[in-house]
Amino acid sequence: MNVPLLDLVAQYRAIKDSVLPAVQAVVESQQFVMGPAVAQLEREIARLARAQHAIACASGTDALLLPLKAVQLRPGDEVITTPFTFFATAGTIHNAGGTPVFVDIEPETFNLDPTRVAAAITPRTRAVVPVHLYGQMVAMERLLPIAAASGLPIIEDAAQAIGARRRVDGQWRMAGELGWVTGFSFFPSKNLGAWGDGGMMVTSDERLAERLRKLRLHGGAKQYHHDEVGTNSRLDTLQAAVLLAKLPYLAAWSARRREHAAYYTQGLAGLTPVMTPAVDSCNEHIFHQYTVRVERRDALQAHLKSKGIGTAIYYPVPLHLQNCFSELGYKRGALPEAERAAAEVLSLPVYPELSGEQLDYVIDAIRGFYR
Ligand SMILES: Cc1ncc(COP(=O)(O)O)c(C=O)c1O
């Protein structure tokens, strides 16, 4: 049996009758840049994230870079974030002119530890970038007062967490609802994926929204008049049309991912070399990834590959140990939880179209390896 890590062709087959006409409509309109689908998608994503404004952009990376540019970092300004994330989280801090300051993660959820954020704040700190890793939200109700006490804006990296939510004071709060501004990614493999690159920023700060709209268009609200230097980070109308056509399926896809996750967790229960993902009881996880911690990880991955099962390591090298950040001076052992996670994690296939037979096959293959 073959169980790829992700099967976008299976998704395409299931929904092409809704997506292809939307694509054709854009082609026939010939409005490829900033067509009406872009504004419609912005309204829909703002509603989903319960934010006042949404500003589409070219990628999830830009959805972090433009808000960081809006902070106007000066050399030596620090931005606190997690070392256990995709590179873009810290790469954008550097590219916006700041210095990433990495603090360790909570071992259960793999997310930034708010207590350690508090200890890392200095007079040079300008912002905090928590990442809702794998689709599970950070403990925002613990982070918000820490950031507020020092007047620091929170830029949520929700690239992996569209539609995720967390119960705070008895109420569900969406990823994108609580921070100053939030970035989403529509990279094709995401729970809501485009047919190319795409991103979205959401905020309820009207002045920031206006600023971000300018920054994605070379820094000017009026054509050929530039208030500051921005860039070209528009979302293609074609991508917006694809995303609008896919959006009605998102909740059911994420629910299906949750069902698969529960099935794996039950099927792997009692197998001591495998630690299944912990879901914080306040969180509704969207399982962008189903990530286990395992003993003999690389050998297990090779075994699963030999059985036709795709897996991935997100992420093998924590960002404080990346060559490009060697000047920051972090040594191995500096952030032990992130380093341990990098050595132990393995993400299993969890896409919505997986069959029960495929899930059983993965569980049996893992159990077989440790037998
Ligand atoms: C946590 C995180 N942040 C940022 C990004 C960047 O998004 P994009 O690939 O759309 O630029 C990603 C995408 O993989 C991500 O997973």
PDBQT file of the ligand as one rigid body, heavy atoms in Angstrom, charges set to zero:
ROOT
HETATM    1  C1  LIG A 401       5.172  28.539  10.534  1.00  0.00    +0.000 C 
HETATM    2  C2  LIG A 401       5.305  29.113   9.159  1.00  0.00    +0.000 A 
HETATM    3  N1  LIG A 401       5.563  30.421   9.026  1.00  0.00    +0.000 NA
HETATM    4  C3  LIG A 401       5.670  30.984   7.814  1.00  0.00    +0.000 A 
HETATM    5  C4  LIG A 401       5.528  30.251   6.651  1.00  0.00    +0.000 A 
HETATM    6  C5  LIG A 401       5.732  30.921   5.336  1.00  0.00    +0.000 C 
HETATM    7  O1  LIG A 401       4.673  30.763   4.446  1.00  0.00    +0.000 OA
HETATM    8  P1  LIG A 401       4.895  30.726   2.865  1.00  0.00    +0.000 P 
HETATM    9  O2  LIG A 401       5.539  29.427   2.518  1.00  0.00    +0.000 OA
HETATM   10  O3  LIG A 401       3.512  30.857   2.319  1.00  0.00    +0.000 OA
HETATM   11  O4  LIG A 401       5.750  31.890   2.507  1.00  0.00    +0.000 OA
HETATM   12  C6  LIG A 401       5.233  28.897   6.739  1.00  0.00    +0.000 A 
HETATM   13  C7  LIG A 401       5.052  28.098   5.521  1.00  0.00    +0.000 C 
HETATM   14  O5  LIG A 401       5.487  27.044   5.313  1.00  0.00    +0.000 OA
HETATM   15  C8  LIG A 401       5.137  28.296   8.030  1.00  0.00    +0.000 A 
HETATM   16  O6  LIG A 401       4.888  26.995   8.168  1.00  0.00    +0.000 OA
ENDROOT
TORSDOF 0
